[in-house]
Amino acid sequence: MAFKPLHDRVLVSRVKGEEKTKGGLIIPDNAKEKPAEGLIVAVGEGARKDSGELIAPTVKKGDRILFGKWSGTEVTLDGEELLIMKESDILGIIA
C-alpha cells in the first residue's frame, strides 16, 4: 500500500472486537459494535502553526490507540478497511 496521510492525519487499522462475552456467549456479527481501538498504520508529517513551524505528531506507526466512536473517515485500501482521522480525534495511547 502506498498511502501517506497529510498534515496531522493518521491511518488506523481497527483492532478486532471480542467474539464472545465474558460469560461465554457468542456475539453475532450484526450485534457487534465497531471497536474504538486500533493500530496506527501511517502518520502524516504533523500540523503547522500560523508561523509555519511544524508541530511533530505525538503518535507513531505501530502505536495502539483509543479513539472516539464516531471518529475518522472509513476507507478501503488494498481490500482492508481503515480509518483516516486527525490526531486530535485520538483519545490516548495504550501502553
N, C-alpha and C positions, 0 to 999 in steps of 0.2 A: 504494500500500500504506500502510495506517495502522497500523503496529505500532511500539510503543516498548518496548524491554526495560526491566525494572525493576532497581533496585539496581545491582549490579556485573556485570550480564549484558550480552552483546553479541550482535548478529545478524550472522552471517557468511555470505558467498556464497563457495562453493569456487571456486578457480581451476581451469580445465580442465587435465587431465593431458596428458601427451605422447601423440600419436597414433602416433609412430614411435620406434624405438630409435635410438641414435647411429649404428648400422650400417645404418639404413635399413629395418629390418623393421617392418611394420605390426603394432601390438598390437591384438588383438581386444578388444571391449568386456568379455567375460567374464573376461579375464586382467588387466585393468587394476585397479590399486589406487586407491582414492579418494585424491586428493591431500590432504596435510596443510597446504595453503597456501590462503589466502583473502583476501577483501577485507571490511573492516568496513562493514556497511550501516547499522547504527544502534547507538547506545551508550546505556546506562542512565545515570542521574544519579550513580551511584557508591555505594560501600558506606558504612556508618555505623560509627563507633567506638562503644564501650559508652557513652561520654558523649553520643552523639547527633550528634557532629561529622561532617560529610560528608567522605569521602575521595574526591577527584576521580579519575576514571578516567585511566589513562596513555595509552590508545589513543583515537583519534578516527575519525570517519567517513572512509572513503577509505584508511585505513592498510592496507598489505599485510602479512599476518601469517603466522607458522607456529604450528601447534597440534598437540597430541598426536593420535595415530592414533585413539584411542577417545574423544576429547573431544566434548562437546556432545550436544545432542538434535536429531535431524533433524526438520524441519517443512517443510510445503509451503504457501507463501503466494502467492496470485495465480499459481499454476502453476509457481512457481520453488522448487527445493529449496534450503533454507537450514539453517543450524545456529544454535542458541541455546546459548551457553556462558558460563561465568563468566570474568571477566577473568583470573583466576588460572590457567585452562587454556591461556592463550596463552603460547607459549614465547618469542616475540620478534617484533619489528617488522622487516620487510625494508626497508632504506633505499634 
